[in-house]
Amino acid sequence: MLGKEYLALLRRELRPAVGCAATAAIAMAAARTKRFLNEPLLSMDVALSSSMYKNAFAVTVPGTSETGIELAAALGAVSDRDDQDLGLFDHIDPADLKRAKGLRDEGGIRVTVVDPAPHAYYIHILVRGENNTVETWTEHHDARMTRVELNGEMVQESPDCAEPQELSEASTALLSLELADLIQIVEHFPEEELNFLLESVRMNRSMAEKGMEYRAGLGLGHGLKDLVDLKILSDDLITQVRIQVASACDGRLGGLKQPVMGMTDSGNQGILVALPIAAVAQNKKISQERMLKGLALGYLITIYMKQQIEWFPLVCGTAISAGIGVSAAIAWMMGGSIEQIEGAARNATANLASMLCDGAKGGCALKLAASASESVLAAFLALDGTIVNADEGIVAAGLKETTRKVAYFYKHGKENPDQTILEILQSKHLACTME
């Protein structure tokens, strides 16, 4: 596989995003449903999977100071922009917000949870006008509608969206690689072909600055800085990483109408990869070329992990996918051996794999900041020779096998986590006895 395919994969997966993707997807689905009605809307029923509901429930809607799925859906219903993918919130003005609040406050928006839903990513919307009703289904990914019905008759169906799109050749090949293969690919990238990654650093640092300035969301970044000023926290590299990442997450989930550079449809993943790697590079005076390749490695590992972990898992997908990417990338960037780089990824997995996902919200800044600082720490511990043993728990010697075990646990461990962990441990024992 040529490096250009992996560069194209990075370009495709890195995208600007405003606010929470789940909230934006609900608003966009509402806008597109309203378009088919072709008359004034009287009411809207929004039925969501539990995963979508929990990831939109407590997020501040960009450009407002309020949370709520009803408000997000109402903003979609009053918007005349249904062609913006997940960027609808970029174009909301005060008049739109006033109309949306009126629709919500009049009880025109009703939200329910579908349990069990056909898919983790599931939005079903029913709108009513005086003469017509429209139903739409948005499933699997972003805001692609799989079905539209007008007055009970099918008017649009997208069979190609009924299941997740086939992975590109580069995506498919990525899953077969070992960490050493990923490193080799990154090391051969020409520097000039990676300059687009600088925008992810610039954009996410800008959000961190705004999050700090406005003390947005939880205000964790500002609070951490206060603790530095009070000499409770040291003003060291790890604390600087915590503050930057926390501030960016504060802004993103606290309603600031400003984009971050997201990764694999997650703004938080883009923040978590870009800012720690760039901070370490700056602190350690690492060349721009090596930093860019470190960013590429961090992003590719995040994609690698995310493709094997189901959408909206029980645990925080950002912490595990991006956290491992950050740890391995920093260890590589600092000149670590393959054993140290694998060890950094293993340290991060052992630490972060069980972080609970209880929905997107301002409090995610705590998790993101903790993941960022622990990922950096995992890398430097590995460089110093402190590495979790491959025989322990859910980890394995290599990233590829570790990813398989993590994915297996996330898929099968919901009902009986102890039994699933036991199966993983027994498989290790069996592998040892067969050697």
LUMZATI-527937 format. One line per 10 residues: number of its first residue (from 1); for each residue y, x, z of C-alpha. Coordinates in nm, 4 decimals, padded with zeros to 6 digits, always signed. Each point is the difference from the previous one (the first is absolute). Layout:
<recs>
NUM) Y,X,Z  ...
</recs>
This chain:
<recs>
1) +00.0000,+00.0000,+00.0000  +00.3327,+00.1473,-00.1071  +00.2830,+00.0297,+00.2481  +00.2256,-00.2253,-00.2083  -00.2153,-00.3035,+00.0837  +00.0467,+00.0663,+00.3710  +00.3722,+00.0456,-00.0501  +00.0061,-00.3376,-00.1752  -00.1916,-00.1475,+00.2936  +00.2613,+00.1316,+00.2428
11) +00.2832,-00.1385,-00.2113  -00.1685,-00.3398,-00.0133  -00.0724,-00.0249,+00.3716  +00.3426,+00.1191,+00.1196  +00.2399,-00.2942,-00.0203  +00.3243,-00.0990,+00.1737  -00.0326,-00.2995,+00.2327  +00.2441,-00.2045,+00.2071  -00.1383,-00.1478,+00.3214  -00.3599,-00.0923,+00.0716
21) -00.2248,-00.0416,-00.3063  -00.1779,-00.3069,+00.1427  +00.3282,-00.1802,+00.0682  +00.1317,+00.0901,-00.3453  -00.3231,-00.1205,-00.1641  +00.0300,-00.3390,+00.1730  +00.3615,-00.0354,-00.1125  -00.0901,+00.0971,-00.3571  -00.2938,-00.2411,-00.0110  +00.2336,-00.2766,+00.1210
31) +00.2576,+00.0853,-00.2688  -00.2584,-00.0030,-00.2773  -00.1525,-00.3253,+00.1219  +00.3410,-00.1681,+00.0083  +00.0587,+00.1047,-00.3609  -00.2886,-00.2200,-00.1168  +00.1370,-00.3076,+00.1800  +00.3035,-00.0394,-00.2280  +00.1726,-00.2382,+00.2410  +00.1557,+00.0157,+00.3482
41) -00.2487,+00.1028,+00.2671  -00.0665,-00.2462,+00.2810  -00.2624,+00.1915,+00.1986  -00.2179,+00.3087,-00.0048  -00.3349,+00.0650,+00.1724  -00.0991,+00.3654,+00.0365  -00.3609,+00.0827,+00.0895  -00.0775,+00.3627,+00.0794  -00.2949,+00.2141,+00.0919  +00.0118,+00.1232,+00.3583
51) +00.0715,+00.3506,-00.1314  +00.3042,-00.1123,-00.1975  +00.1214,-00.2123,+00.2910  -00.0177,+00.2788,+00.2568  +00.1741,+00.2443,-00.2322  +00.2949,-00.2305,-00.0683  +00.0308,-00.1871,+00.3301  +00.2344,+00.2271,+00.1956  +00.1761,+00.2062,-00.2682  +00.3771,-00.0312,-00.0322
61) +00.0864,-00.1330,-00.3455  +00.2190,+00.2567,-00.1817  +00.3672,-00.0871,+00.0015  -00.0385,-00.2303,+00.3009  -00.0466,+00.0362,+00.3718  -00.2848,-00.2508,+00.0112  -00.3771,+00.0069,-00.0258  -00.2278,-00.2690,-00.1294  -00.2317,-00.0876,-00.2863  +00.1850,-00.3284,-00.0447
71) +00.3253,+00.1822,-00.0707  -00.1657,+00.2399,-00.2449  -00.1594,-00.2884,-00.1904  +00.3267,-00.1949,+00.0044  +00.1881,+00.2983,-00.1453  -00.2525,+00.0065,-00.2821  +00.0378,-00.3720,-00.0511  +00.3788,+00.0187,-00.0419  -00.0002,+00.3201,-00.2068  +00.0354,-00.0086,-00.3765
81) -00.1519,+00.3492,-00.0288  -00.3743,-00.0267,-00.0485  -00.0336,+00.3092,-00.2191  +00.0709,+00.2658,+00.2608  -00.3545,+00.0833,+00.1079  +00.0420,+00.0696,+00.3721  +00.3735,+00.0696,-00.0266  +00.1266,-00.3544,+00.0468  +00.1723,+00.0794,+00.3307  +00.2200,+00.2528,-00.1816
91) +00.1894,-00.2884,-00.1580  +00.0420,-00.2470,+00.2854  +00.3663,-00.0854,+00.0614  +00.1642,-00.1952,+00.2870  -00.0109,-00.3254,-00.1980  -00.3756,+00.0393,-00.0551  -00.0525,+00.0691,+00.3695  +00.1979,-00.3085,+00.1013  -00.2000,-00.2229,-00.2353  -00.3291,+00.1504,+00.1186
101) +00.0844,-00.0539,+00.3669  +00.0921,-00.3594,-00.0781  -00.3343,-00.0608,-00.1723  -00.1862,+00.1605,+00.2895  +00.1956,-00.1820,+00.2707  -00.0549,-00.3357,-00.1699  -00.3764,+00.0532,+00.0288  -00.0505,+00.0477,-00.3713  -00.2308,+00.3005,+00.0447  -00.3372,-00.0284,+00.1747
111) -00.2253,+00.3002,+00.0617  -00.3710,-00.0070,+00.0848  -00.2778,+00.2579,+00.0297  -00.3177,-00.0214,-00.2088  -00.2941,+00.1223,+00.2055  -00.2139,+00.1264,-00.1518  +00.2009,+00.0659,-00.3159  -00.1694,+00.0901,-00.3284  +00.1708,+00.3402,+00.0084  +00.1985,+00.2097,+00.2448
121) +00.2969,-00.0164,-00.2381  +00.0386,-00.3744,-00.0554  +00.3032,-00.2261,-00.0496  -00.0373,-00.3671,-00.0967  +00.3227,-00.1945,-00.0542  +00.0451,-00.3719,-00.0631  +00.3471,-00.1260,-00.0931  +00.1072,-00.3581,-00.0488  +00.2894,-00.1523,-00.1896  +00.0830,-00.3621,-00.0662
131) -00.2285,-00.0177,-00.3038  -00.2258,+00.3057,+00.0055  -00.2146,+00.2218,+00.2157  -00.0863,+00.3634,-00.0686  -00.2695,+00.2133,+00.1616  -00.0364,+00.3742,-00.0426  -00.2407,+00.2617,+00.1266  +00.0935,+00.3664,+00.0440  -00.2932,+00.2229,+00.0835  -00.1134,+00.3579,+00.0338
141) +00.3132,+00.2017,-00.0671  +00.3796,-00.0147,-00.0067  +00.1374,-00.3251,-00.1437  -00.2366,-00.0651,-00.2900  -00.0890,-00.3667,-00.0247  -00.3580,-00.0760,-00.0853  +00.0453,-00.3755,-00.0533  +00.2717,-00.2630,-00.0493  -00.0544,-00.3780,+00.0028  +00.2608,-00.2627,-00.0922
151) -00.0830,-00.3500,+00.1262  -00.3617,+00.1063,+00.0435  -00.0368,+00.1403,-00.3512  -00.0500,+00.3688,-00.0680  +00.2981,+00.1424,-00.1861  -00.0531,+00.3713,+00.0537  -00.2948,+00.2142,+00.0919  -00.0316,+00.3769,+00.0072  -00.3686,+00.0953,-00.0008  +00.0957,+00.3665,-00.0085
161) +00.1599,-00.0480,+00.3424  -00.2890,-00.1953,+00.1505  -00.1453,+00.3262,+00.1237  +00.1715,+00.3276,+00.0830  +00.0934,+00.1968,-00.3130  -00.2357,+00.2713,-00.1080  +00.0964,+00.3354,+00.1355  +00.1516,+00.2385,-00.2520  -00.2068,+00.2959,-00.1138  +00.1961,+00.2249,+00.2355
171) -00.0477,-00.2402,+00.2926  -00.3735,-00.0229,-00.0625  -00.0364,+00.3759,-00.0332  +00.2024,+00.0521,+00.3175  -00.2662,-00.1735,+00.2094  -00.2655,+00.2525,-00.0983  +00.1994,+00.3043,+00.1080  -00.0262,+00.2201,+00.3045  +00.3139,+00.1179,+00.1784  -00.0344,+00.3434,-00.1623
181) +00.0121,-00.1684,-00.3407  +00.3190,-00.1844,+00.0902  +00.1572,+00.3248,+00.1141  -00.0935,+00.1727,-00.3235  +00.1569,-00.2811,-00.2033  +00.3223,+00.0165,+00.1989  +00.0222,+00.3788,-00.0199  -00.0009,-00.0232,-00.3803  +00.2839,-00.2530,-00.0222  +00.3101,+00.1553,-00.1621
191) +00.2970,-00.0172,+00.2375  +00.2239,-00.1694,-00.2545  -00.2505,-00.2828,-00.0376  +00.0262,-00.0767,+00.3739  +00.3778,-00.0205,+00.0307  -00.0203,-00.3815,+00.0013  -00.1506,+00.0261,+00.3495  +00.3350,+00.1193,+00.1320  +00.1251,-00.3565,-00.0356  -00.2562,-00.1163,+00.2561
201) +00.1471,+00.2459,+00.2513  +00.3597,-00.0876,-00.0842  -00.0538,-00.3752,+00.0108  -00.1997,-00.0013,+00.3235  +00.2370,+00.2420,+00.1736  +00.2858,-00.2294,-00.0998  -00.1768,-00.2928,+00.1649  -00.0567,+00.2123,+00.3116  +00.3725,+00.0740,+00.0145  +00.0914,-00.3676,-00.0401
211) -00.2615,-00.1075,+00.2530  +00.1500,+00.2399,+00.2493  +00.3603,-00.0966,-00.0846  -00.0545,-00.3735,+00.0430  -00.2633,+00.0257,+00.2727  -00.2005,-00.2373,-00.2145  -00.3196,-00.1765,+00.0985  -00.1544,+00.1339,+00.3173  +00.2540,+00.2826,+00.0086  -00.2758,+00.2473,+00.0826
221) +00.1558,+00.2890,-00.1893  +00.3236,-00.0432,+00.1913  -00.1910,-00.0344,+00.3270  -00.1938,+00.3217,-00.0615  +00.3220,+00.1834,-00.0774  +00.1426,-00.1269,+00.3286  -00.2986,+00.1509,+00.1792  +00.0655,+00.3338,-00.1700  +00.3621,-00.0140,+00.1156  -00.1223,-00.0737,+00.3532
231) -00.2335,+00.3041,-00.0170  -00.3048,-00.2245,+00.0483  -00.1287,+00.0963,-00.3461  +00.0315,+00.3456,-00.1542  +00.1967,+00.0302,-00.3220  -00.2913,+00.1594,-00.1850  -00.1646,-00.0537,-00.3378  -00.2407,-00.2682,+00.1166  +00.2756,-00.1992,+00.1693  +00.2187,+00.0291,-00.3096
241) -00.2856,-00.1407,-00.2078  -00.0442,-00.2869,+00.2461  +00.3703,-00.0854,-00.0118  +00.0253,+00.0099,-00.3800  -00.3091,-00.2106,-00.0592  +00.0892,-00.2476,+00.2753  +00.3529,-00.0442,-00.1334  -00.1222,-00.0615,-00.3556  -00.2490,-00.2596,+00.1226  +00.2690,-00.1563,+00.2215
251) +00.2139,-00.0514,-00.3081  -00.2761,-00.1190,-00.2301  -00.1439,-00.2619,+00.2352  +00.3298,-00.0735,+00.1724  +00.1620,-00.1756,-00.2937  +00.2059,+00.2740,-00.1663  +00.0506,-00.0867,-00.3641  -00.0836,+00.3463,-00.1252  -00.3112,+00.1306,-00.1770  -00.2535,+00.2531,+00.1162
261) -00.2397,+00.1780,-00.2317  -00.3322,-00.1647,+00.0693  -00.3518,+00.1147,-00.0799  -00.2973,-00.2231,-00.0940  +00.2118,-00.3136,+00.0567  +00.1007,+00.1093,+00.3502  +00.3483,+00.1136,+00.0919  -00.1281,+00.1375,+00.3291  -00.2527,+00.2219,-00.1769  +00.2727,+00.1504,-00.2137
271) +00.2097,+00.0673,+00.3095  -00.2906,+00.1506,+00.1913  -00.0940,+00.2419,-00.2780  +00.3426,+00.1133,-00.1203  +00.1952,+00.0601,+00.3176  -00.2391,+00.2149,+00.2104  -00.0974,+00.2223,-00.2931  +00.3644,+00.0517,-00.0981  +00.0998,+00.0642,+00.3639  -00.2680,+00.2661,+00.0475
281) +00.0937,+00.1633,-00.3300  +00.3644,+00.0155,+00.1047  -00.0775,+00.1260,+00.3496  -00.2410,+00.2682,-00.1200  +00.2166,+00.0997,-00.3000  -00.2728,-00.0837,-00.2493  +00.0967,+00.0187,-00.3671  +00.0828,-00.3163,-00.1894  -00.2941,+00.0539,-00.2341  -00.2474,+00.0179,+00.2871
291) +00.1600,-00.3004,+00.1709  -00.0288,-00.2032,-00.3215  -00.3667,+00.0908,-00.0296  -00.0466,-00.0875,+00.3669  +00.1540,-00.3412,-00.0669  -00.2281,-00.0474,-00.3002  -00.3052,+00.0863,+00.2102  +00.1089,-00.2322,+00.2809  +00.0548,-00.2873,-00.2420  -00.3266,+00.0570,-00.1877
301) -00.1994,+00.0010,+00.3248  +00.1752,-00.3207,+00.1041  -00.1021,-00.1632,-00.3290  -00.3509,+00.1432,+00.0396  -00.0330,-00.1541,+00.3468  +00.1706,-00.3288,-00.0816  -00.2247,-00.0736,-00.2963  -00.3022,+00.0062,+00.2298  +00.1434,-00.2033,+00.2872  +00.0313,-00.3746,-00.0407
311) +00.3453,-00.1547,-00.0119  +00.1486,-00.0878,+00.3413  -00.2866,+00.1320,+00.2114  -00.0400,-00.0584,+00.3721  +00.1527,+00.3414,+00.0612  +00.3237,+00.1487,-00.1281  -00.0687,+00.1102,-00.3567  +00.3248,+00.1943,-00.0123  -00.0862,+00.2128,+00.3015  -00.3429,+00.0941,-00.1280
321) +00.0739,+00.0432,-00.3727  +00.3429,+00.1612,+00.0091  -00.0638,+00.1775,+00.3313  -00.2984,+00.1858,-00.1408  +00.1962,+00.0789,-00.3149  +00.2843,+00.1487,+00.2042  -00.2306,+00.2120,+00.2169  -00.1914,+00.1520,-00.2896  +00.3141,+00.0535,-00.2075  +00.1824,+00.1815,+00.2802
331) -00.3003,+00.2206,+00.0745  -00.0186,+00.0914,-00.3693  +00.3766,+00.0497,-00.0258  -00.0140,+00.2406,+00.2948  -00.2640,+00.2109,-00.1757  -00.3074,-00.1257,+00.1843  -00.3551,+00.0661,-00.1162  -00.2123,-00.2842,-00.1344  -00.1758,-00.0136,+00.3382  +00.3360,-00.0395,+00.1767
341) +00.1212,-00.2616,-00.2482  -00.3221,-00.2005,+00.0396  +00.0377,+00.0481,+00.3754  +00.3536,-00.1367,-00.0060  -00.1207,-00.3134,-00.1787  -00.2852,-00.0309,+00.2490  +00.2361,+00.0344,+00.2972  +00.2241,-00.2739,-00.1374  -00.2947,-00.2303,-00.0645  -00.1394,+00.0455,+00.3501
351) +00.3406,-00.0822,+00.1461  +00.1341,-00.2796,-00.2203  -00.3005,-00.1894,-00.1382  -00.0001,-00.2674,+00.2709  +00.3686,-00.0957,+00.0017  +00.0111,-00.3813,-00.0005  +00.1834,-00.1942,-00.2698  +00.1651,-00.3070,+00.1539  +00.2354,-00.0728,-00.2874  +00.3150,+00.1488,-00.1464
361) +00.3005,-00.0142,+00.2335  +00.2698,+00.2098,+00.1605  -00.2521,+00.1418,+00.2462  -00.1791,+00.1736,-00.2888  +00.2603,+00.2732,+00.0459  -00.1881,+00.1046,+00.3143  -00.3277,+00.0295,-00.1888  +00.1544,+00.1718,-00.2978  +00.1870,+00.2527,+00.2136  -00.3122,+00.0712,+00.2060
371) -00.2106,+00.0391,-00.3150  +00.2539,+00.2362,-00.1531  +00.0285,+00.2283,+00.3004  -00.3741,-00.0002,+00.0679  -00.0714,+00.0796,-00.3656  +00.2297,+00.3012,+00.0121  -00.1581,+00.1056,+00.3295  -00.3500,-00.0407,-00.1487  +00.0901,+00.2433,-00.2770  +00.1435,+00.2692,+00.2258
381) -00.2909,-00.0321,+00.2435  -00.2425,+00.0557,-00.2866  +00.1966,+00.3042,-00.1153  -00.0329,+00.1327,+00.3548  -00.3768,-00.0576,+00.0014  -00.0169,-00.3260,+00.1989  -00.2113,-00.2323,-00.2152  -00.2100,-00.3048,+00.0847  -00.3714,+00.0688,-00.0455  -00.1423,-00.1640,-00.3118
391) -00.2903,-00.1416,+00.2036  +00.2299,-00.2136,+00.2131  +00.0595,-00.3695,-00.0487  +00.1193,-00.1344,-00.3318  +00.0988,+00.3321,-00.1569  -00.2013,+00.2249,-00.2313  +00.0321,+00.3564,-00.1204  +00.1831,-00.0921,-00.3202  +00.2719,-00.2510,-00.0852  -00.2197,-00.1781,-00.2541
401) -00.2748,-00.0784,+00.2503  +00.2503,-00.0759,+00.2759  +00.1681,-00.2541,-00.2288  -00.3338,-00.1658,-00.0712  -00.0742,-00.0323,+00.3705  +00.3458,-00.1367,+00.0773  -00.0264,-00.2525,-00.2840  -00.3480,-00.1039,+00.1173  +00.1260,-00.0599,+00.3517  +00.2995,-00.2033,-00.1156
411) -00.2216,-00.2126,-00.2227  -00.2913,-00.0598,+00.2385  +00.1430,+00.0589,+00.3456  +00.2045,-00.3160,+00.0466  -00.2799,-00.2055,+00.1526  -00.1798,+00.2718,+00.1946  +00.1908,+00.3291,+00.0121  -00.2382,+00.1681,+00.2439  -00.2996,-00.0675,-00.2238  +00.1865,+00.1300,-00.3048
421) +00.0989,+00.3209,+00.1780  -00.3621,+00.0368,+00.1125  -00.1163,-00.0244,-00.3614  +00.2447,+00.2732,-00.0997  -00.1172,+00.2265,+00.2837  -00.3660,-00.0607,-00.0810  +00.0621,+00.0828,-00.3658  +00.1421,+00.3334,+00.1139  -00.3059,+00.0663,+00.2132  -00.2296,-00.0869,-00.2894
431) +00.1914,+00.2328,-00.2333  -00.0354,+00.2842,+00.2513  -00.3760,-00.0466,+00.0399  -00.0469,+00.0016,-00.3787  +00.1826,+00.3315,-00.0467
</recs>
